[in-house]
């Protein structure tokens, strides 16, 4: 993992993501790209305000860089729409992982507005690690990979394994059944999961079929019950209208889970 991108607005929430990014950079020997985006277009139109905003941002970025002198840091201030700039930066600089903080969202926001983190996960072609709370010591040695375990998920799982292998993890594969007509038969689910369990070698692994009212709640509850350090899910593309109607498990996890959530990008670049 050569390049880790972490956007920051210098809030406490973003600080948790910055701290996590530097911990990962230590482990992987990565460069941290520290990005502050000024989203107020009026600032750019006012030269004095723009220069002041840039100066203030550079001072704060410099302070963060100086606190982590042992890690190569690329600080940058830009202006515009956050998701668009992230898309461009990820593509131009070969970013392997984006680390973002999230306050979460609730109610109508989950379906109609969403957080910047949700929008980024929805749009950019990169693995995104979402951090809600401060992680004192990143050690993903007990992790959950939640899926329907179709063969289309295989590439996402292998990307996940490539990330967590450095922590010598205990891997828990979980499929959530919601007692709906669309749940596959238990034996079919079990056989599909056993196929993925073979991909876990040489790491310790376990398969679980968990029942709950919703997939997202089942994933969260299961991960908390076993004391997992991280939840990983593949990032399925969903049509915006369908997302408003039934939501996205990835986005719901980002909103509600307190554990770090790794959204795994496995779509082909266009």
Helices and strands as residue ranges (DSSP letters): E 3-7, H 12-28, E 31-38, H 41-45, H 47-67, E 73-79, H 82-93, E 97-101, I 109-113, H 116-123, E 127-131, E 142-146, G 151-153, H 154-164, G 165-167, E 170-177, H 186-199, E 205-211, H 215-226, E 230-234, H 240-246, H 249-256, E 260-264
